[in-house]
Amino acid sequence: MAISQAFTLRDGVTNSDWAIDGGLGYTASFERPTQGGMTIGVQGTYATPSMIYTSSTGAVNCSGGCSATGTVMQIMGLIHSPNSYSFHGVYQLTAGATGFSSFRDQASNAQIGPKSTDYDFSFAIGYGLGVGVSSTLGIEVMQEIGTVLHQKTGLAAGSGNYPRMLATKLVGKIAF
């Protein structure tokens, strides 16, 4: 489970701003331990946050900002610090893709924003605390800070479009 903080993206292709609210997302990962105790694997995240979509173009006039919903998905490769049976520090590095899709105006339920999923390269580093409950069960609390490298197509020269994504994660780990 991940609780993310709000962030804003500027999209030059749709000539719009996406002010994505903070909220709850769901995360699952599959990890394999290495000889050194680190784990490597893949992690997926899915969230359907509310947002304010602002654009003066498109089928729905949202020049003053429209309340909307959307889908944010991530697929990331990860490297995770070793686990132990007692309290331990947790460190994680992830890199992969973040996808934004299915934007809908809440008033009219009309599709707004990109016509298909807009994927961007993203990466994050996480840190926190964990405890091993048994040889097959662990619990971790992690703060993660990441960056999305959203395309700059259609934006003015010199415009930065690399928002920070902050999330607090509560992680349960089960070994099979």
Summary of the structure (lengths in Angstrom):
residues: 176
radius of gyration: 18.2
end to end distance: 20.1
largest distance: 56.4
contacts: 546
relative contact order: 0.21
helix: 0%
strand: 66%
